Amino acid sequence: MTVASTDHAPGHAVSVACDGGGGALGHPRVFLELDAEGKVVCPYCSRLYRADETGHVSEVKA
């Protein structure tokens, strides 16, 4: 899985890239914008990503 976040300032959009992980078993890479609460769910693989208080975006493990 590839997780890439953009640098951001307050009021700017933050995005994360998701390719589903697993190489050929993943899905096409998509860039997803975080919502106002700093989270987003990938529509392909349902992985949840969340930004912490410093703006670092990571996958939330269940």
C-alpha positions in Angstrom: 0.0 0.0 0.0 1.2 3.5 -0.8 0.3 6.4 1.5 1.4 9.8 0.4 0.2 13.0 2.0 0.6 16.6 0.8 2.0 19.4 3.0 -0.8 21.6 4.0 -1.7 24.8 5.8 -5.0 25.5 7.6 -7.8 25.8 5.1 -6.0 23.9 2.3 -7.1 20.5 1.0 -5.1 17.4 2.1 -5.1 14.3 0.0 -3.9 10.7 0.3 -3.0 8.2 -2.5 -4.3 4.7 -2.2 -3.5 1.7 -4.5 -5.0 -1.0 -2.4 -1.6 -2.6 -1.6 -0.6 -6.0 -2.6 1.0 -5.1 -6.0 -0.9 -6.6 -8.8 -3.7 -7.5 -6.4 -4.4 -3.9 -5.5 -6.5 -1.4 -7.4 -5.7 1.6 -9.6 -4.1 4.4 -7.6 -6.6 7.0 -6.6 -6.0 10.4 -4.9 -8.6 11.0 -2.2 -9.4 14.3 -0.4 -9.8 14.3 3.3 -13.0 15.6 4.7 -13.4 18.5 7.2 -12.7 16.0 10.0 -9.5 14.8 8.4 -10.6 11.4 7.2 -11.5 9.5 4.0 -12.5 6.0 3.0 -11.2 4.5 -0.2 -14.1 3.6 -2.5 -12.2 0.6 -3.9 -10.9 -1.2 -0.8 -12.7 0.6 2.1 -9.4 1.5 3.8 -9.8 4.4 6.3 -7.3 7.2 6.3 -7.1 9.8 9.0 -4.9 12.9 9.6 -3.5 13.4 13.1 -3.2 16.8 14.8 0.1 17.5 13.0 -1.4 16.7 9.6 0.3 13.4 9.0 -2.0 11.0 7.2 -2.0 7.3 7.9 -4.2 4.2 7.5 -6.4 3.4 10.5 -6.1 -0.2 11.4 -9.2 -1.9 12.8 
